[in-house]
Amino acid sequence: MSFGTTGQDARMYNVTCTGPTNQDVPQHCGEYSVTVKIVDYYCSAGCAGTMDLSQEAFAMIADPNAGKVNIECKNLW
């Protein structure tokens, strides 16, 4: 999944929590989706499909204590 780059190439995504990443830890999804703009892109080995949201954006889609959740993202432009 390509998340774009900085500047004019930045892309907007609608992000929704779809479930927990660890069944042993309660990670509750919220009721909302959030629209985010990718402002920076970095991918080290093994990060394919990873999106690091701001604390504010994450709190809109999931319990901040979850730390990590599965998401669905839709490219808006």
SELUM-233292 format. One record per residue: x, y, z of N, C-alpha, C, CB in turn. Coordinates in nm, 4 decimals, padded with zeros to 6 digits. Glycine has a CB too. Layout:
<recs>
{nc1: X nc2: Y nc3: Z cac1: X cac2: Y cac3: Z cc1: X cc2: Y cc3: Z cbc1: X cbc2: Y cbc3: Z}
...
</recs>
This chain:
<recs>
{nc1: 00.0840 nc2: -00.1158 nc3: 00.0000 cac1: 00.0000 cac2: 00.0000 cac3: 00.0000 cc1: 00.0890 cc2: 00.1227 cc3: 00.0000 cbc1: -00.0958 cbc2: -00.0006 cbc3: 00.1201}
{nc1: 00.0669 nc2: 00.2128 nc3: -00.0903 cac1: 00.1466 cac2: 00.3342 cac3: -00.0979 cc1: 00.0709 cc2: 00.4487 cc3: -00.0322 cbc1: 00.1813 cbc2: 00.3685 cbc3: -00.2446}
{nc1: 00.1365 nc2: 00.5194 nc3: 00.0584 cac1: 00.0722 cac2: 00.6279 cac3: 00.1294 cc1: 00.1128 cc2: 00.7650 cc3: 00.0789 cbc1: 00.1025 cbc2: 00.6176 cbc3: 00.2741}
{nc1: 00.1810 nc2: 00.7721 nc3: -00.0332 cac1: 00.2169 cac2: 00.9018 cac3: -00.0887 cc1: 00.3416 cc2: 00.9601 cc3: -00.0249 cbc1: 00.1028 cbc2: 00.9975 cbc3: -00.0728}
{nc1: 00.3645 nc2: 01.0869 nc3: -00.0527 cac1: 00.4826 cac2: 01.1549 cac3: -00.0020 cc1: 00.4425 cc2: 01.2927 cc3: 00.0480 cbc1: 00.5923 cbc2: 01.1653 cbc3: -00.1109}
{nc1: 00.5408 nc2: 01.3780 nc3: 00.0674 cac1: 00.5131 cac2: 01.5126 cac3: 00.1161 cc1: 00.4783 cc2: 01.6060 cc3: 00.0008 cbc1: 00.6331 cbc2: 01.5670 cbc3: 00.1940}
{nc1: 00.4378 nc2: 01.7263 nc3: 00.0366 cac1: 00.4122 cac2: 01.8306 cac3: -00.0619 cc1: 00.2885 cc2: 01.8059 cc3: -00.1450 cbc1: 00.5292 cbc2: 01.8445 cbc3: -00.1518}
{nc1: 00.2965 nc2: 01.8394 nc3: -00.2734 cac1: 00.1820 cac2: 01.8299 cac3: -00.3620 cc1: 00.1382 cc2: 01.6857 cc3: -00.3848 cbc1: 00.2138 cbc2: 01.8950 cbc3: -00.4938}
{nc1: 00.2254 nc2: 01.5900 nc3: -00.3589 cac1: 00.1904 cac2: 01.4499 cac3: -00.3779 cc1: 00.1146 cc2: 01.3912 cc3: -00.2588 cbc1: 00.3153 cbc2: 01.3693 cbc3: -00.4032}
{nc1: 00.0972 nc2: 01.4694 nc3: -00.1510 cac1: 00.0303 cac2: 01.4184 cac3: -00.0311 cc1: -00.1101 cc2: 01.3707 cc3: -00.0658 cbc1: 00.0244 cbc2: 01.5267 cbc3: 00.0789}
{nc1: -00.1533 nc2: 01.2650 nc3: 00.0024 cac1: -00.2844 cac2: 01.2063 cac3: -00.0245 cc1: -00.3706 cc2: 01.2096 cc3: 00.1008 cbc1: -00.2699 cbc2: 01.0620 cbc3: -00.0755}
{nc1: -00.5015 nc2: 01.2064 nc3: 00.0774 cac1: -00.5995 cac2: 01.2044 cac3: 00.1847 cc1: -00.6617 cc2: 01.0656 cc3: 00.1905 cbc1: -00.7083 cbc2: 01.3141 cbc3: 00.1641}
{nc1: -00.6794 nc2: 01.0144 nc3: 00.3139 cac1: -00.7400 cac2: 00.8830 cac3: 00.3348 cc1: -00.8491 cc2: 00.8921 cc3: 00.4401 cbc1: -00.6335 cbc2: 00.7795 cbc3: 00.3766}
{nc1: -00.9540 nc2: 00.8135 nc3: 00.4218 cac1: -01.0535 cac2: 00.7933 cac3: 00.5255 cc1: -01.0144 cc2: 00.6650 cc3: 00.5965 cbc1: -01.2004 cbc2: 00.7865 cbc3: 00.4670}
{nc1: -00.9917 nc2: 00.6710 nc3: 00.7282 cac1: -00.9405 cac2: 00.5575 cac3: 00.8051 cc1: -01.0451 cc2: 00.5127 cc3: 00.9070 cbc1: -00.8075 cbc2: 00.5944 cbc3: 00.8762}
{nc1: -01.0704 nc2: 00.3805 nc3: 00.9111 cac1: -01.1665 cac2: 00.3211 cac3: 01.0031 cc1: -01.1015 cc2: 00.2040 cc3: 01.0755 cbc1: -01.2941 cbc2: 00.2753 cbc3: 00.9280}
{nc1: -01.1222 nc2: 00.1942 nc3: 01.2047 cac1: -01.0744 cac2: 00.0801 cac3: 01.2829 cc1: -01.1614 cc2: -00.0406 cc3: 01.2504 cbc1: -01.0769 cbc2: 00.1111 cbc3: 01.4362}
{nc1: -01.0971 nc2: -00.1554 nc3: 01.2235 cac1: -01.1724 cac2: -00.2769 cac3: 01.1906 cc1: -01.1574 cc2: -00.3859 cc3: 01.2957 cbc1: -01.1277 cbc2: -00.3302 cbc3: 01.0567}
{nc1: -01.0686 nc2: -00.3681 nc3: 01.3927 cac1: -01.0555 cac2: -00.4684 cac3: 01.4973 cc1: -00.9198 cc2: -00.4668 cc3: 01.5633 cbc1: -01.0817 cbc2: -00.6038 cbc3: 01.4415}
{nc1: -00.9061 nc2: -00.5514 nc3: 01.6667 cac1: -00.7814 cac2: -00.5564 cac3: 01.7431 cc1: -00.6695 cc2: -00.6286 cc3: 01.6679 cbc1: -00.8054 cbc2: -00.6247 cbc3: 01.8762}
{nc1: -00.5452 nc2: -00.6012 nc3: 01.7074 cac1: -00.4304 cac2: -00.6728 cac3: 01.6520 cc1: -00.3840 cc2: -00.7831 cc3: 01.7453 cbc1: -00.3158 cbc2: -00.5764 cbc3: 01.6244}
{nc1: -00.4254 nc2: -00.7755 nc3: 01.8708 cac1: -00.3852 cac2: -00.8747 cac3: 01.9712 cc1: -00.5105 cc2: -00.9162 cc3: 02.0477 cbc1: -00.2746 cbc2: -00.8174 cbc3: 02.0689}
{nc1: -00.5538 nc2: -01.0400 nc3: 02.0327 cac1: -00.6769 cac2: -01.0875 cac3: 02.0949 cc1: -00.6694 cc2: -01.0917 cc3: 02.2472 cbc1: -00.7101 cbc2: -01.2242 cbc3: 02.0428}
{nc1: -00.5484 nc2: -01.0902 nc3: 02.3051 cac1: -00.5331 cac2: -01.0962 cac3: 02.4499 cc1: -00.5462 cc2: -00.9603 cc3: 02.5183 cbc1: -00.4003 cbc2: -01.1560 cbc3: 02.4834}
{nc1: -00.5486 nc2: -00.8541 nc3: 02.4398 cac1: -00.5563 cac2: -00.7189 cac3: 02.4955 cc1: -00.6834 cc2: -00.6538 cc3: 02.4429 cbc1: -00.4293 cbc2: -00.6338 cbc3: 02.4584}
{nc1: -00.7683 nc2: -00.6009 nc3: 02.5313 cac1: -00.8906 cac2: -00.5361 cac3: 02.4831 cc1: -00.8565 cc2: -00.4102 cc3: 02.4037 cbc1: -00.9840 cbc2: -00.5011 cbc3: 02.6014}
{nc1: -00.8920 nc2: -00.4096 nc3: 02.2788 cac1: -00.8633 cac2: -00.2964 cac3: 02.1914 cc1: -00.9920 cc2: -00.2604 cc3: 02.1193 cbc1: -00.7480 cbc2: -00.3291 cbc3: 02.0899}
{nc1: -01.0631 nc2: -00.1675 nc3: 02.1713 cac1: -01.1945 cac2: -00.1367 cac3: 02.1200 cc1: -01.1907 cc2: -00.0294 cc3: 02.0129 cbc1: -01.2841 cbc2: -00.0940 cbc3: 02.2316}
{nc1: -01.2574 nc2: -00.0580 nc3: 01.9032 cac1: -01.2726 cac2: 00.0413 cac3: 01.7977 cc1: -01.3763 cc2: 00.1439 cc3: 01.8401 cbc1: -01.3128 cbc2: -00.0253 cbc3: 01.6640}
{nc1: -01.3594 nc2: 00.2651 nc3: 01.7924 cac1: -01.4570 cac2: 00.3701 cac3: 01.8170 cc1: -01.5685 cc2: 00.3627 cc3: 01.7144 cbc1: -01.3904 cbc2: 00.5082 cbc3: 01.8139}
{nc1: -01.6583 nc2: 00.4578 nc3: 01.7209 cac1: -01.7740 cac2: 00.4611 cac3: 01.6312 cc1: -01.7477 cc2: 00.5408 cc3: 01.5046 cbc1: -01.8931 cbc2: 00.5191 cbc3: 01.7030}
{nc1: -01.6341 nc2: 00.6082 nc3: 01.4961 cac1: -01.6112 cac2: 00.7034 cac3: 01.3883 cc1: -01.4952 cc2: 00.6635 cc3: 01.2977 cbc1: -01.5856 cbc2: 00.8398 cbc3: 01.4458}
{nc1: -01.4955 nc2: 00.7246 nc3: 01.1814 cac1: -01.3818 cac2: 00.7214 cac3: 01.0901 cc1: -01.3167 cc2: 00.8589 cc3: 01.0974 cbc1: -01.4254 cbc2: 00.6846 cbc3: 00.9421}
{nc1: -01.1952 nc2: 00.8681 nc3: 01.0471 cac1: -01.1258 cac2: 00.9960 cac3: 01.0463 cc1: -01.0614 cc2: 01.0145 cc3: 00.9093 cbc1: -01.0193 cbc2: 01.0035 cbc3: 01.1603}
{nc1: -01.0600 nc2: 01.1383 nc3: 00.8607 cac1: -00.9917 cac2: 01.1702 cac3: 00.7361 cc1: -00.8547 cc2: 01.2250 cc3: 00.7715 cbc1: -01.0734 cbc2: 01.2723 cbc3: 00.6499}
{nc1: -00.7507 nc2: 01.1647 nc3: 00.7137 cac1: -00.6138 cac2: 01.2059 cac3: 00.7429 cc1: -00.5402 cc2: 01.2417 cc3: 00.6145 cbc1: -00.5388 cbc2: 01.0951 cbc3: 00.8180}
{nc1: -00.4442 nc2: 01.3302 nc3: 00.6283 cac1: -00.3555 cac2: 01.3669 cac3: 00.5179 cc1: -00.2175 cc2: 01.3126 cc3: 00.5500 cbc1: -00.3517 cbc2: 01.5225 cbc3: 00.4954}
{nc1: -00.1616 nc2: 01.2367 nc3: 00.4593 cac1: -00.0275 cac2: 01.1831 cac3: 00.4783 cc1: 00.0712 cc2: 01.2971 cc3: 00.4541 cbc1: 00.0003 cbc2: 01.0613 cbc3: 00.3822}
{nc1: 00.1475 nc2: 01.3305 nc3: 00.5580 cac1: 00.2405 cac2: 01.4429 cac3: 00.5475 cc1: 00.3855 cc2: 01.3985 cc3: 00.5433 cbc1: 00.2204 cbc2: 01.5375 cbc3: 00.6628}
{nc1: 00.4111 nc2: 01.2710 nc3: 00.5718 cac1: 00.5468 cac2: 01.2196 cac3: 00.5700 cc1: 00.5390 cc2: 01.0705 cc3: 00.5411 cbc1: 00.6211 cbc2: 01.2481 cbc3: 00.7047}
{nc1: 00.6408 nc2: 01.0187 nc3: 00.4770 cac1: 00.6412 cac2: 00.8773 cac3: 00.4421 cc1: 00.7777 cc2: 00.8184 cc3: 00.4737 cbc1: 00.6057 cbc2: 00.8566 cbc3: 00.2930}
{nc1: 00.7769 nc2: 00.7118 nc3: 00.5531 cac1: 00.8992 cac2: 00.6387 cac3: 00.5825 cc1: 00.8625 cc2: 00.4935 cc3: 00.6034 cbc1: 00.9725 cbc2: 00.6969 cbc3: 00.7071}
{nc1: 00.9368 nc2: 00.4051 nc3: 00.5423 cac1: 00.9074 cac2: 00.2628 cac3: 00.5572 cc1: 01.0372 cc2: 00.1856 cc3: 00.5689 cbc1: 00.8234 cbc2: 00.2105 cbc3: 00.4386}
{nc1: 01.0593 nc2: 00.1306 nc3: 00.6881 cac1: 01.1742 cac2: 00.0425 cac3: 00.7058 cc1: 01.1305 cc2: -00.0993 cc3: 00.6712 cbc1: 01.2307 cbc2: 00.0506 cbc3: 00.8518}
{nc1: 01.2205 nc2: -00.1920 nc3: 00.6744 cac1: 01.1885 cac2: -00.3311 cac3: 00.6411 cc1: 01.0741 cc2: -00.3819 cc3: 00.7290 cbc1: 01.3133 cbc2: -00.4212 cbc3: 00.6579}
{nc1: 00.9742 nc2: -00.4422 nc3: 00.6666 cac1: 00.8650 cac2: -00.5039 cac3: 00.7405 cc1: 00.7504 cc2: -00.4122 cc3: 00.7777 cbc1: 00.9177 cbc2: -00.5630 cbc3: 00.8618}
{nc1: 00.7466 nc2: -00.2905 nc3: 00.7264 cac1: 00.6385 cac2: -00.1998 cac3: 00.7659 cc1: 00.5267 cc2: -00.1922 cc3: 00.6633 cbc1: 00.6935 cbc2: -00.0619 cbc3: 00.7895}
{nc1: 00.5261 nc2: -00.2756 nc3: 00.5637 cac1: 00.4249 cac2: -00.2700 cac3: 00.4582 cc1: 00.2850 cc2: -00.2683 cc3: 00.5185 cbc1: 00.4401 cbc2: -00.3893 cbc3: 00.3620}
{nc1: 00.2058 nc2: -00.1703 nc3: 00.4784 cac1: 00.0697 cac2: -00.1607 cac3: 00.5267 cc1: 00.0557 cc2: -00.0961 cc3: 00.6634 cbc1: 00.0105 cbc2: -00.2947 cbc3: 00.5306}
{nc1: 00.1590 nc2: -00.0301 nc3: 00.7131 cac1: 00.1542 cac2: 00.0352 cac3: 00.8433 cc1: 00.1264 cc2: 00.1840 cc3: 00.8260 cbc1: 00.2860 cbc2: 00.0134 cbc3: 00.9201}
{nc1: 00.0338 nc2: 00.2372 nc3: 00.9058 cac1: 00.0045 cac2: 00.3803 cac3: 00.9038 cc1: 00.0126 cc2: 00.4301 cc3: 01.0483 cbc1: -00.1377 cbc2: 00.4101 cbc3: 00.8398}
{nc1: 00.0993 nc2: 00.5259 nc3: 01.0733 cac1: 00.1167 cac2: 00.5821 cac3: 01.2075 cc1: 00.0348 cc2: 00.7098 cc3: 01.2151 cbc1: 00.2682 cbc2: 00.6098 cbc3: 01.2398}
{nc1: -00.0757 nc2: 00.7060 nc3: 01.2921 cac1: -00.1644 cac2: 00.8209 cac3: 01.3040 cc1: -00.1221 cc2: 00.9098 cc3: 01.4206 cbc1: -00.3094 cbc2: 00.7748 cbc3: 01.3220}
{nc1: -00.1598 nc2: 01.0359 nc3: 01.4138 cac1: -00.1397 cac2: 01.1246 cac3: 01.5284 cc1: -00.2248 cc2: 01.0730 cc3: 01.6435 cbc1: -00.1763 cbc2: 01.2731 cbc3: 01.4933}
{nc1: -00.1920 nc2: 01.1144 nc3: 01.7654 cac1: -00.2705 cac2: 01.0725 cac3: 01.8822 cc1: -00.4156 cc2: 01.1160 cc3: 01.8686 cbc1: -00.2103 cbc2: 01.1303 cbc3: 02.0113}
{nc1: -00.4370 nc2: 01.2355 nc3: 01.8165 cac1: -00.5725 cac2: 01.2880 cac3: 01.8010 cc1: -00.6534 cc2: 01.2062 cc3: 01.6999 cbc1: -00.5674 cbc2: 01.4345 cbc3: 01.7575}
{nc1: -00.5917 nc2: 01.1726 nc3: 01.5865 cac1: -00.6621 cac2: 01.0930 cac3: 01.4847 cc1: -00.6902 cc2: 00.9520 cc3: 01.5356 cbc1: -00.5796 cbc2: 01.0865 cbc3: 01.3544}
{nc1: -00.5923 nc2: 00.8909 nc3: 01.6031 cac1: -00.6110 cac2: 00.7563 cac3: 01.6563 cc1: -00.7253 cc2: 00.7529 cc3: 01.7573 cbc1: -00.4816 cbc2: 00.7061 cbc3: 01.7210}
{nc1: -00.7313 nc2: 00.8546 nc3: 01.8441 cac1: -00.8352 cac2: 00.8598 cac3: 01.9474 cc1: -00.9751 cc2: 00.8704 cc3: 01.8875 cbc1: -00.8103 cbc2: 00.9775 cbc3: 02.0406}
{nc1: -00.9861 nc2: 00.9191 nc3: 01.7641 cac1: -01.1165 cac2: 00.9280 cac3: 01.6994 cc1: -01.1657 cc2: 00.7924 cc3: 01.6501 cbc1: -01.1104 cbc2: 01.0252 cbc3: 01.5837}
{nc1: -01.0733 nc2: 00.7001 nc3: 01.6207 cac1: -01.1155 cac2: 00.5708 cac3: 01.5656 cc1: -01.1045 cc2: 00.4554 cc3: 01.6640 cbc1: -01.0341 cbc2: 00.5391 cbc3: 01.4444}
{nc1: -01.0271 nc2: 00.4729 nc3: 01.7730 cac1: -01.0044 cac2: 00.3615 cac3: 01.8659 cc1: -00.9665 cc2: 00.4127 cc3: 02.0038 cbc1: -00.8948 cbc2: 00.2682 cbc3: 01.8128}
{nc1: -00.9743 nc2: 00.3249 nc3: 02.1009 cac1: -00.9302 cac2: 00.3554 cac3: 02.2370 cc1: -00.7798 cc2: 00.3822 cc3: 02.2333 cbc1: -00.9645 cbc2: 00.2382 cbc3: 02.3361}
{nc1: -00.7356 nc2: 00.5000 nc3: 02.2780 cac1: -00.5926 cac2: 00.5318 cac3: 02.2753 cc1: -00.5054 cc2: 00.4292 cc3: 02.3482 cbc1: -00.5703 cbc2: 00.6675 cbc3: 02.3360}
{nc1: -00.5607 nc2: 00.3594 nc3: 02.4463 cac1: -00.4847 cac2: 00.2577 cac3: 02.5190 cc1: -00.4563 cc2: 00.1343 cc3: 02.4344 cbc1: -00.5592 cbc2: 00.2171 cbc3: 02.6438}
{nc1: -00.5260 nc2: 00.1196 nc3: 02.3225 cac1: -00.5052 cac2: 00.0041 cac3: 02.2356 cc1: -00.3659 cc2: 00.0071 cc3: 02.1735 cbc1: -00.6120 cbc2: -00.0001 cbc3: 02.1256}
{nc1: -00.3176 nc2: 00.1252 nc3: 02.1389 cac1: -00.1839 cac2: 00.1379 cac3: 02.0823 cc1: -00.1744 cc2: 00.1000 cc3: 01.9363 cbc1: -00.0898 cbc2: 00.0551 cbc3: 02.1593}
{nc1: -00.2394 nc2: -00.0093 nc3: 01.8984 cac1: -00.2301 cac2: -00.0593 cac3: 01.7611 cc1: -00.3592 cc2: -00.1350 cc3: 01.7296 cbc1: -00.1035 cbc2: -00.1519 cbc3: 01.7418}
{nc1: -00.4195 nc2: -00.1065 nc3: 01.6142 cac1: -00.5415 cac2: -00.1746 cac3: 01.5711 cc1: -00.5341 cc2: -00.1996 cc3: 01.4206 cbc1: -00.6683 cbc2: -00.0910 cbc3: 01.6073}
{nc1: -00.6173 nc2: -00.2890 nc3: 01.3729 cac1: -00.6318 cac2: -00.3089 cac3: 01.2294 cc1: -00.7199 cc2: -00.1972 cc3: 01.1744 cbc1: -00.6923 cbc2: -00.4497 cbc3: 01.1972}
{nc1: -00.6878 nc2: -00.1533 nc3: 01.0532 cac1: -00.7642 cac2: -00.0441 cac3: 00.9928 cc1: -00.8012 cc2: -00.0767 cc3: 00.8494 cbc1: -00.6849 cbc2: 00.0863 cbc3: 00.9979}
{nc1: -00.8989 nc2: -00.0029 nc3: 00.8018 cac1: -00.9334 cac2: -00.0024 cac3: 00.6596 cc1: -00.9149 cc2: 00.1406 cc3: 00.6150 cbc1: -01.0814 cbc2: -00.0551 cbc3: 00.6318}
{nc1: -00.8475 nc2: 00.1633 nc3: 00.5033 cac1: -00.8319 cac2: 00.2983 cac3: 00.4547 cc1: -00.8769 cc2: 00.3084 cc3: 00.3105 cbc1: -00.6880 cbc2: 00.3437 cbc3: 00.4688}
{nc1: -00.9439 nc2: 00.4186 nc3: 00.2844 cac1: -00.9931 cac2: 00.4486 cac3: 00.1505 cc1: -00.9245 cc2: 00.5750 cc3: 00.1009 cbc1: -01.1480 cbc2: 00.4650 cbc3: 00.1495}
{nc1: -00.8592 nc2: 00.5647 nc3: -00.0139 cac1: -00.7906 cac2: 00.6786 cac3: -00.0739 cc1: -00.8957 cc2: 00.7763 cc3: -00.1261 cbc1: -00.6944 cbc2: 00.6328 cbc3: -00.1884}
{nc1: -00.8956 nc2: 00.8985 nc3: -00.0733 cac1: -00.9923 cac2: 00.9987 cac3: -00.1167 cc1: -00.9413 cc2: 01.0806 cc3: -00.2342 cbc1: -01.0269 cbc2: 01.0904 cbc3: -00.0019}
{nc1: -00.8086 nc2: 01.1083 nc3: -00.2369 cac1: -00.7414 cac2: 01.1752 cac3: -00.3488 cc1: -00.5955 cc2: 01.1864 cc3: -00.3228 cbc1: -00.7996 cbc2: 01.3125 cbc3: -00.3740}
</recs>
